[in-house]
Amino acid sequence: MKKLFSTFLLIISIFFYAQNDVSTAQALVKRIAPKFASAVVFHQEKNTDQKDFYQLQFQDGQLHITANSANSMAVGFHYYLKNYCKTSVSWFADNQIVLPKKMPVFSGMIKNEARVENRFFLNYCTYGYTMPWWKWRDWERFIDWMALNGVNLPLAIAGQEKIWLNVWKKFGLTDQEIRSYFTGPAYLPWHRMANIDHWEGPLPMSWIDGQAALQKRILERVRSFNMKPVLPAFAGHVPKALKDKFPKAKITSLGEWGNFREEYQSYFLDSFDPLFNQIQEEFLKEQTKEFGTDHIYGTDPFNEVTPPSWEPQYLADVSQHIYESLTRVDKEAKWLQMGWIFYFMQDKWTNERIKAYLQAVPQDKMIMLDYFCDNVEVWKRTDAFFGQPYIWSYLGNFGGNTTLHGNLKDVDEKLENTFNNGGKNLWGIGATLEGFGNNPIMYEFVLDKAWAKNKSMQSFVKNYADSRVAQENLNAQEAWKVLSEKIYIDYSDVGKGDLTNSKPSLKGHFNWTVNPQIKYQNKDLLQAWELLIKANGATDTYNDDLTVVGKQVLGNLFVTYRDDFTIAYEAKDLPKMKLQGQKMLELIQDIDLLLASNKNSLVGKWIEDAKAITDLPSEKAYYEKDARKIITVWGEKGRDLNDYANRSIAGLMKDYYGGRWKIFIDDAINAVEQKKALDEKEMLNKVNEFSWNWSESQNSYPSKPKGNTRKISEKLYQKYRNQVLND
């Protein structure tokens, strides 16, 4: 009788969850394509081999989507949108989704299976460079985008400061001590990764409470799509003030990071210290109470910092103790670790040390994120992480930089090789972008590869081109053919940016945080811009592409303008210097004009979104300062990370970057007029002071677009066409 009752409960449970999945998928269609909602019918079935799958078929004028889960249903619906409706769903909440007037019908049946079980997305840094000011509306669209693209393992680290606030109070710290330990909102990723403390603190309670409430909504929605959110766990990072409460605890500084002064250094509690397990237990219990758990925890000791010892046995003991601290609280715990540390300090992380660190954790309980596979595939160097599960990840963006970078062909070949030769412990694929809003094709392509076994890159690009303009369009197809074959040929690396965004210099670029070098011909990019203009689209995604490509053409041209100015300076040719200086500033103004026409390229929106976090005037000023600093000076005044998060957006381009280049031009002209050499050190002091003042000012910028993107693009194309061709 008991067995019969248990079987009955199991059947009821399966039916309940199936109904939930169908309801989730139906709600997605109502948000994304409401006019199609009544004509899309979902069915849930399990695949015979337990793989994620979807199946599409038209019956009696309705699209029937059969899949094993809500996540797979979403992917199936997205396949239909892209391939038959020519519809692009942007990750920007403000971008409208354009659908055909009637639902396109196809004959036969379409069935696809996932090639990997897990599809990861996000990066700690994305929460600082892209998401710090997001409201639920932004998150809702983004979660829909993740579901449509098959993501089922998102990094979910919002709201954890509320958990830490409650935990640290239990260990005797005051509210003020804890909030001062936290950084400002946009800098929390680097606090969470144990790089910096205190910078831009204390963190307001409006942020702490607001993010905790937001995280609950995020988690509820992602779990409804069968996603397993990766929540944080304690990795050893503690407030310095804890040393006063526990003087015998082994707490040491992790040292300098990012050229910040000593007062901003982070502190590490040795994992062997008895206090470590106590903190881990309190944190996981508190987090599970507030946010639940899916038993996968992101835990990252030693990120961009040096461990107390490089002895293999020490590293093995650290990882073993961290894992044991997890399983003392959660027997099902799995540890997800960034593989970035093995790339960032690859001279120190030898295979002997990596093997010791990884194999100290039971097999299949530590999952490695191979973080930067677009550059270096660590799995190839480490015998596929010595048997532990790993995720092949495409990074593609540092700092939210807005340059055109990526290598479609290389990613295609690397992923196919990994699918075929990466070993049985290939656990999934994904993307670890630091910021997004640019190069969406790269991320959609990577995630598409998780399902498209026999689909060529060329086929994907053609469909992508049509979806960006919401119709079959030969000009758009040809533009994206040029972009995919001639422009997207080089991986993105740290510090990519247009020379306009660099601190001024007579030659080259100022430092590593803004590197304008490209491997393609600007003439080819000009051709793609011309073709996009001819495509004459009417969608927001078309405007995004037109803006980004045009901006990049003009940004690349700026290098020639600066070089011509330097030639005139060296020849002491004042008339030519004045003419070239005027052309440089006019070009920056024109780039700003183009960007100002696009609602996704406005510094005013970034600032206003930050201020909207609170109703208190004093807090609005605090959030604005935090928002301004992260995208400009980044850290302390005049230090190395300045401009790391450089981005070409309206307002910032004209006033901030343009203002700095004007200082350079004026100083160089004055030097020649006075028959002196340019004092570059003095000029840079002025630039640093100017940069800092902008980051702390409160002048307003438009948060709404102005002008027609296509008309402005056409005008600027005609204005600069011959100069690019003759470059």
N, C-alpha and C positions, 0 to 999 in steps of 0.2 A: 504493500500500500504506500509506504514511504517513497519507494522508488518511482511509483506511478505519479505521486504528487510532485516529486522533483522534476520529472519529465514534463509534467504539465506546466510547472513554473518556468522551465527553460523555454518551452514553446511560446508562452505568453511574453517572456522577456524578449525573445527574438522578434516577435511580431511588433512589440512596442518600439524597439530600436529601429526596426525597418520603417515603421510609420514616421518616426522622428527624422530619419534620413530623407525620406521622401518629402516631408514638410519643409525641411531645411533647403532642399533643392528647389522646391516650388517657390519658396520665399525669395531665393536668389533670382529666379527668373522674373518675379514681380518687381524686384529692384532694378535689374539690369535691362530687361526687355518686357515691360509691363503689357504691351499690346499683343505679345505672343503668349502670354501666360496661360490662357485657356486652351491653347493648341499644343502645349508641351506636356506630355504625360510621362511620369517617372515610374519605374518598376525596380524593385531591389531583388537581386539574386546573387548567390555565391558562385564564384567561378570554380570549376572542378579542381584546378590546381592552386586555389586560394590566392591567385594573383589579382591585383587591382585591374579592373577592366571596365569598358563601357561598350554599348552596342546601340547603334542608331538605325531607326527604320520608320518610314512614313506609312501610316495605316489610316484610311478614311479621313485624310486631310489633317491628321495630327502627327506630330513628331513624337515617337515613343523612344525613350531613353532608358535602357536597361543597364544597370550597373550594380556593383557589389556594395557601394557606399555612397554617401552624399558627396564625398570628395571626388569620386570617379564620375558621378552624375554631372558634377560641375565641369569636369574636364571634357566630358562628352558634349555637353551643351556648348562649351567654348569652341570645340572642334567645328561644330555646326555654324556658329557665329562667324568664325574666321574664314572658313572655306566656302560657305554658301551664301552667307549674308554680307560678306565683305565688311564685317564690323570689327572695329578695334575697341577693346575696353581698356582704358588708360588707368594707371595707378593713381592719377590725380583725381581727387573728388570733384573738382570744378569742371573737368572735361566732360562734355555731353557725349552720350552714346548714340550714334546714328544707326538706325535700322532701316532696312528696305520697307517700302509701303506694304508689300505682301510677303508672306513667308515663302522663300524658295523651297521647292519640293525636289527631292531626288528619288531615284528608284533603287531597289536592292537594299542590301544591309551592309553597314559599316561596323567593324569590330576592331578594337585596339586593346592591347594589354600593356601594363606598365613594365618597363624593362628592369626597374629597381623598385624595391619596396618603399624606400624613404627618399623624400625630396625636401631638402633643407633650404631655409631662406633667412637672411638678415645677418647682421654683424652688430657687435656691441656699439660700434661707432655710429651706426645708422640712427641710433636713438639720440645722438647729439647733432649730427650734421643734417638730418632730414626731419626727424619726428618730434623734437622736443615741444613744439607748440601745437601739435595735432589735437583736434577735438574728436569726438566720437564719429562725426561725419567723415572725417579723413580716414579714420581707422576702419570704418565700415566698408568704404570703397576698397581700401587696400586688402582687407581680409577677403572680400569678394574676388579681387584680382588674384590673390594667392590661391584661392580655391579653384578658380577657372584655369589656372596654370598648374594645378596638381600639387602645390606645396602641402605637405602634411607634417612638417617638422619645423615650425617657426621658432626662432629665438624670442622668448617672451619675458623681458626683464623689466618692464615698466612697473612702477609702484613699489619696488622693493625697499625704498627708503622708509616707508611706513613700517615694514616688518623690522628693519634694523633699528628704528627708533624704539620700538617696543622691546626688542632684545637687549639693546645696550642699556636701557633703563634698568633691566633686571640685573645688570652687572654693575650698577651703582653710578652710572653717568647721568648728568643732568640733561634736561631738554636742550639748554643752550650749548652745552659741550657737544652734544650729538649733532645738532643742526649746524654748528660751526665746523664740525668734522666733514660734513658733506660739502661738495662743491656747488657751483651754480648749475642750473638745469642742463644747459648745453654741454657742460663738462662732466656730467655724471658718468658717461661711459669710461672715462679714464680714471675716475674715482673707483668705479666698480671693478676695473681691471687692476687696481692697486698701483696706479702710476702717480696720482697726485691727490692730496687732501687739502681742504680749507679754501682753495682758490674760488673766489666769488661767493664764498659762504658769508653768513649762515643761510641755509636753504629755508625759504618761507614755508609755513605750515599750509598755505594755500596750495603750494605745489605738492607737498607730501600727501595731503588728504585727497587732492584732486586726481593725482596719478594712481593712487590705490583704488579709488572708485572706478577710474577708467580701465584699469587692469582687469577688474572683475568682469566688465562688459566684454573686453577683448577676449578673455579666456572662455567665457560662455559661448561666444560666437565661434571661435576657432575650434573648440571641442565639438560644436554641433556639426562641423564639417569633417569630423573624424581626424582632425589634426591633433598631434601630441605636442603641446607647447613645451619648450625647453626652459625650465625655470632655473634660477641661480641656486647655488649652495655656497657655504662658507669655504674659502680657500686659504684663509690665514690672515687676511687683511683686517687690521684692528685700529681703533683710534689710539693715538699716542697717549691720551689721557688715561687709558686703561693701565698703563705702567704704574700710575700712582695708586690705583685700586688693588693691583696685584703685583707688588714689587718683586716677587720671586719668579714671575712668569718670564719666559724667554722671548722677549719682544725686541726686535732689532729693526733699524731703518733699512728700507730697501734701496736707499741711495738716490742720487740725482736722476731725474728723468725730464727730458724736454727742456733742459737748461733752466728749470725752475729753481728758485732759491731753496735753502734747507728747510725753511718753515713750511714749505708745501710738500715735503717728502712724505711718503707712505711708510707704514710700519707693519711688520709681519710677525705673527705669532708662530713659533716653531710647531709643526704638526705633532711633534712628540710630547709637547707640553700637555699635562692633564686638562688644562683649561680649554684646549682646542676642541676636544670632544664635547665639553659642556656647551660651548658656543654653537657648535654644529647642531647639537640636539635641540637647543632652544630655537635656533633659526628655522630649522626644518619643521618643527612642530608648529611654530607660529605661522610660517608660510603656508603650510598645509591647511591649517585652520582657516586662513583667510582666502587662499587661492586654490586649494586642492592640489593634487599632484598627478602627473602621468609617469612618474618614476624615472624621468630623464633629467639630469642636472648638469648645467653648464658650470664647470669649475676649472679655473685657470690660474694656478700659481705661476709665478715667475714670468709673467707676460712683459717682455721688453725690459726685464730687470735680471740681475744676476743672483742665482741661488746662493745660499750661504756656503755650499760646498759643491764641487763638481765630481766628487767621488761617486762612481756608479752605485755603490751600495747605499750611500746617503740618498741619492735620487730615488732609488727603489724603495727605500724605507718611507720617504715622503709620500710617494704615490700610494703605497700600501696603506699607510695610516689615514690618508684622506679618504680612500675608498672605504676603509673599515668604519670611519666616522659617519659615512653616509648610510651604510647598511646596519649600523647600530640602531638607526631610527627607521629606515625604510629598507626592508629585506629585499625588495624588488629593484633597488636603485641601480641605475646605469649612469656612468660618468661620461659626459661629452666634453672633450678637451680640444681647444684650438691648436691646430698644428702650426700656427704662425710662429710659435717660439722656435721650432726647429728650422724654419727658414730665416728668421730675423737674426738668430745667433748660430748660424749653421757651422761656423768655425769651432764653436764650443760644444754644440750638441752633436757629438760624434755618434756613430752607430752603436758603440758600446754603451754609451750613456742613455741613448734613446731606448735601446732594447731593455736595459735594466729598469728604466722608468715605466715602460709599457707593460712588461711581463710580470711586474710585481702585482698587477691587478689581474684577477681571474679572467680567463678567456671569455670574450664576448661581453664583458662588463664595462669596458672602456672603449668609447667610440672616438676615433680621431677625425677631426675636420681637416682635410688636406686643403689648406686655406687659400693658396695662391697658385692654383694649377695652371692658370693662364701664363705663368712665368716658369715656376719650378714645381714639378710633381714629386713631392717628397716620398710618395708611395714607391716610386721607382728606386729611390736611394736607400730604402730601409726594408727591403724584402717585404713590401706591402705592409708596413708597420708591424712587422714580425708577428703577423697573424691576427692582430686585433682588428675589429671592424673599422672601416674608414669610409668617409664621404668625399668624393671628388668634388671640389668646389671652385667655381669661377669667381674671382674677386672683382676686377674690372673698374673699380672706382675708388679713389682715395680722396678723403676730405670733402666729398661733394663737388669735386672739380667738374667743370662743364665743358671740357674739351671732347672732341670726337676721337675716341680711341676704342680699340677692340680688334680682335682678329677672328673673324667667323670661320675661315677655312681651317686655321690652326685648332680652334676649339672643337670643330667637327671631327678632325682627325684624332685629336687627343682623347675625346670622349669615346669614339668608336674603338680605339685601341684599349681603353680602360675597360669597356664592356667586354671585350674579347679576351684580354690578357691580364686584367687587374686582379684576378684571383677570386676565390669563393667568398672572401671576407670583404669584397666591395659591398658596402652596406647601403649606399645611396649616392645621389648627386645633388648639387645645390649651388647656391651663390652666396657670397659673403661680402657684398658691396658695402662700402663705408657710407655712401650717400647715393641717393637716386633722384631721378628726374631727367637724366640724360642717358643716351645710349640704351633705351629700353629694349631695342632689338636683340642685344646681346643676352639679356636675361630671359626673354621669352624664348629665344633660340635654345639656350641651355636647358630650360625646363621642358621644352617641346621634345628634346632628345630623349627625355625619360620615357616617352611613349612612342615616338616615331622611329620604328626600326629600319624601314627601307625608304625613308623620305630624304631626298637630296637637299643640300643647302640651297640650291638654286630654286627649288620648288617652294621651300619655306619663304625665301626672300620675295618671290613673286606674289604669293598670297599676302605676305606682310605689307607689301607696297600697296596693293589694292585695298586692304583693310584700313590703311591710314587715310585714304580719301573716300572710303565707303562706296567704292564702285570699281569695276575693272577699268584701269586707266593706263594706257601704254606709256605715257610720259612718266608717270609715277614708277611704273615697272622699270623703265630704262634708267631713271634716276637712282633707284635702289640697286640696280645691277652695277652701276658705276660705283656706288658707295660700298657695296659688299665686296667687289672685286679689286677696287683700286684704293679705297680709303680705309676700310676696316681691315688693315693688314699688319697692325702692330699692337701688342698688348699695352694696356694702361699700366703705368708704374707710379711710384710715389712722386708727388710734386708736378704733375702735369698741369700746364696752364698756358694761356696766351701771354706773349711778352707784354701786352697792355697791363696785365695783372701783376707784373713783377715790379719790385722796387727798381727805379731807373738806374741804368748804367750805360756807359758809352759803347760797350761791346758785350757780346754774349748775353747771359742773364745773370741776375744778381746772386742768387744762391739756389740750392737744391729744391726749395719749396715751390718754385715756379720754373718749370723747364718747358720751353715752347717748341722744342725740336719735334719735327714730323718726318715720316718716312715716305710720304706720298707727295705728289705734285699738286700744288694749289690750283693749277689749271684744271685738273681733273675734278676737284671739289667744286670749282666754278661751274663746270659742265653740269654736275649734279644739281647745283642750285638753279641753273637755267631751266633744266628739265622739270624741277619741282614747281617753279614759277609757272611754266606752261601747263602743268597738271591742273592748275586752277581749282584746287579743292575747296571745300567749304566746311571742313571739320576742324575741331580743336586739335586733333592729333596731326593733321596736315599743317596747321599753323605752328605747332611745336617743331616739326621737322624743318619747315621753311626757316624758322627763327634760328634754330641751332646750326643748320648748315650755313646760312648767310652770315651769322656771327662769326663762324669759324673761318670762312673765306676772308673776311675783313680783318679778323684777329691775326691770321697768318701774314697778311699784307703789311701789318704794322712793323714787322721785323725789317722789311726793306726801307720803310719810311725812317725808322730809327737809324739804320745803317747809313742812309743818305745824309741824315743830320750829322752823324759823327764824321763822315767824310768832309762835310762843309766845315765842321768845327776844327778838324785837323788842318784844313787849308786856310783857316782864319777868314772864311768867306761869310761875312756877316749877312749880306742880303739873302744868300741861299739858306743860311741857318734860320733866319726869321721865316722864310717861306716854308722850309721843311718843318719847322716847329709848329707853324700854323696848320700845316697839313696833318701832322700827327694828332694834334688836339681835335681837329675837325673829324678825323677818322674815328676817334674815340666817341665823339658826340654822335656820329652816325650809327655806330654800333649800339649806343644807348637808345637812340631813336627806334631802331629795329626791335630791341629787347622790350622797350616800353609798350609795344603793341601786343605783347603776349602776356596773358594773365599768370602764366607760370614762371615768368622771368622778372619779377619785381622785388626789389629790396624792401619796398614799402609794405608788401604783403607779409614778408618774413617778420618785419618789425611789428606790424599791427597784430599779427597772430600771437606774437609773444606778449604784447601788452594786454591782449584779450584774456589772458589766463586769470586775471584778477580785476576787481573793481576798485581797489585801493590805489590812489595816485602814486604813493611812494613805492608800492610794489610794481606798478606799471613801469616806472623809471628803472627799477632794478632788472626786470625782465628784458627791457629794451637794451640796457647796457650789455647784458649777457648775450643777447642775440647779435648785437653789433660786433662784439669782441671775437666771437668764435669764427666769424667769416672774414675777419681782417687781421688784427694783431695776434690773435689766437691766445697768446700767453702774456708773459711779462713784457714790459716796455723794451722794444728793440732787440728781443731775443730770438733764438733760432727758429721757432715754430711760426713766426710771423708769415702770413700769407699761405700757410699750409692748406687752409680750406678756401683758397681763392676761387671765386666763381664770377662768371660774366652775367650780371643781372642789372637791370635798369636802375639808375640812381647810384648804385655802387660804382658802376662803370664811369658815369659822367663826373660825379663829385669826388669819389675816393681815388680811383686809379687816375682819372684825368687830372685831379688836383696834384697828385704826386709827380706826374710827368710834366706838368706846368712848372713846378719848382725846378726840376732838372733843366728844362729848356731855358727858363729865365736865367738861372745861375750860369749856364754855359754861355749864353749870349752876353751876359754882363761881364763874364771873365774875359772873353775875347775883346769886348769894348774897352776894358781896362788893361788889355795886353798882358793878361795873366792866364795861368793854367786853371782849369776848373778844379776847385777844391772839393773833391768827391766826398771826403769825410764830412766836411761841413754841410754839403748838400744832403747827405744821408741823415745827418742829425735833424735837419729841417723836415725831411720826409718822415722820419720816425715820430717827430713831434706832431706833425700834421696827422699821421695815421692814428696816433693815440687820441688826439683831440676829437677826430671823427668818431672813434669808438665810444667816446664818453658824451657825445653831443646828443641832442634830442630834436633836431630839425625833422620835419615831417616829409614823407615821400608818398607819391600816389600809390594806392593799393589796388587800383583798377587799371586795366589796360587802356591805351589811347592810340587810335589810328588803326588802319587796315594793314595787317601783316603782309598780305600779298602785294598791295600797291606800294608799300614802303620798300619791300624786297625788290620789286621791279625797278623802282627808281634808283636804289642803291646799286643794283646789278649794272644798270646802264652807266652809272657814274664811275664805277671802279673796274668795269670789265676790261678795258684796254690796259689798265695799269697791272692787273693780275696777269693778263696774257703776255705782257712785255717784261714781267718780272724775271 
